Amino acid sequence: MSFPTKYKYVIIGAGIHGLSTAYHLSKELKQKKVGSGKDILVIDKAAIGAGASGIACGIIRNNYFQPAMRELIAHSVALWEEDVEGYGYRPVGYMQISCESMHADVAGIYKQQQEIGYESLFIEGEKECLKYMKKNIFHDWQAKNITSILHEKKGGYAHNTKALYCLADKAEAEGVRILTGVEVTGFKTNKNSVTAVKTQKGDIECDYVIIGAGPWAKSFWDMLDLPDQIDIKDNDGNIHKNAKMWTYLCLVEGTLGVPPDYAMNNEGKMPPVIHIDTDAPLYSSEDGSLITDEIWGVYYKPDFHFGGVQGGAAPYIVEGEVKVDPYGIDSPDFVVGPEFVHMWTSALAHCQKRYENKYQYYKNEPSGGVGAFTPDNFPIFDKMKDNCYMILDSNHGYKMIGVGKLVAKEITGEKQRLLKPFRFERYAKGELHPVSNSPFPWS
C-alpha cells in the first residue's frame, strides 16, 4: 500500500493506549454511524509494542491511594476480563503487604474498594498477617514488620506482547490501518488545531490526532509548543511557581532465573502478584551486610513469559538531560545494575525462605527502562489542542487498557466521568490527587 497522505483520525503510538483507542474508536464510529475503522490510522516509529508497553512487567492492580485511580483501574480490569485468553491475562490477584506507616492508607483503599464493588480482603495485625500468608499463600513466608495485607481477588498480570497483538488484530479486523516504521517529526497547525502530522516519510493531513506515546510524551509536548514549566496550586491553596512539567524516572526490574514452578503457592498453583513495602531492615542475602534501614518496597511474580520470577523495585529520578532513544534494553543508560540485583534478590530472601542463597540465579541480561512522569506522577488525559487528545500516562499505562475505550467515547462526543480527575486543568485549580506513604511514586 502507498504511504497515506490523509486520514480522518491519526493515532500516534502502537502501544496499549494507541491500540486500545484505535479498536474502541472504530467501534464507536460504527455504532454512532459516523464512520468506521477505515477512518483510523495508527503510526509508530518502530513496531507494535516497541515502547514501554512491550517491556512492561504486565501487573494489573487496583491498589491505589487515589479514589480516581481506583475507579479507572476497576474499569480497565473489566476490559481485561472480556478476553482473558486473547490478552494472555492471568487473573491471579494482587497483594499489597505493608508496614505500620502505611496501615491507615491501605485500610482506606480497602474501604473504598468495597464501596465500588472491587473484591478484596483486608488483614490487620502482625500475627494475623503472618498467619494468613503462611496458611493461605506461602508456607515459607517470613517478612518482618508487616501489619496489614490488602488481598485483591481481581487483577494479576498479563502477557504484554500477546495483549498488544490481540488488540492490533481486533483493530485491524475493524478496518484500522497500522503503519510502523514511521517517525513523527512535528505537526502543522492552524490557530489551535493540528492540520497535519509531519513524518520523515511525508505529511499526513488529518481531522483529529490522538497521542499515546508513553516515555516519549515530552517530545510530543514540545512539538506542540506546550509549556516546560507550569504553576501548580496545591490542595491547600498554595501556588508553586514554575514547577517542572516533566521528570524522568528510571524503572528497575529484572528476573530471577529459577523455574516459574519454583514460585508456586501452597497448593502448587499460581500465587497472587506480591508487593511488599516494609520498614524492616534489609540485609544482604549474599554477605549479611545492611542494605537499608529505611522503608523499601519490591514486587514479584512467577512468569512463564519471562522464564522465572520477575519483578522490580521503586524507580529513581534521572537527573540532567535524558535520551529516551534507544529505548529499553537497547539503552546504555537505563538498564539495571548490580545495586538493584543485590537489593531485589535480598528482598526476595527477606520475604520467603526458598529464595535464600538464590541470588546467583539472577538473569544477568539487560532489563529496565525510563518513564516520563507528570508533576504529580499521575496521568493526564485531555485535549491539548482543539483536535489533539493526549494520553499522558505517567508510566501507569499497561494496566489501563480501558483508557482507550473512554477516550474513544470522549472523541465522539461523550464526556467521561472517569477521565475528568485527570484533566490538565487540575494543576491550576488545585484539584490534585492525594499522596500516600508508599515508597513508590505511583501508589
Secondary structure as UniProt FT lines:
FT   STRAND          6..12
FT   HELIX           16..31
FT   TURN            32..33
FT   HELIX           37..39
FT   STRAND          40..44
FT   TURN            48..49
FT   HELIX           52..55
FT   STRAND          59..60
FT   HELIX           67..80
FT   HELIX           81..83
FT   TURN            84..88
FT   STRAND          89..90
FT   STRAND          94..98
FT   HELIX           100..102
FT   HELIX           103..115
FT   TURN            116..117
FT   STRAND          120..124
FT   HELIX           126..136
FT   TURN            139..140
FT   STRAND          148..152
FT   STRAND          156..158
FT   HELIX           160..173
FT   TURN            174..175
FT   STRAND          177..180
FT   STRAND          184..190
FT   TURN            191..192
FT   STRAND          193..199
FT   TURN            200..201
FT   STRAND          202..211
FT   HELIX           214..216
FT   HELIX           217..223
FT   TURN            224..225
FT   STRAND          229..233
FT   TURN            235..236
FT   STRAND          239..244
FT   STRAND          247..256
FT   HELIX           260..263
FT   TURN            266..267
FT   STRAND          273..278
FT   STRAND          282..283
FT   TURN            285..287
FT   STRAND          290..292
FT   STRAND          296..303
FT   TURN            304..307
FT   STRAND          308..317
FT   HELIX           328..330
FT   HELIX           338..351
FT   HELIX           353..355
FT   TURN            356..357
FT   HELIX           359..361
FT   STRAND          369..373
FT   TURN            375..376
FT   STRAND          380..385
FT   TURN            386..387
FT   STRAND          388..392
FT   TURN            394..395
FT   TURN            398..399
FT   TURN            401..402
FT   HELIX           403..411
FT   TURN            412..413
FT   HELIX           417..422
FT   TURN            424..425
FT   HELIX           426..429
FT   TURN            441..442
//
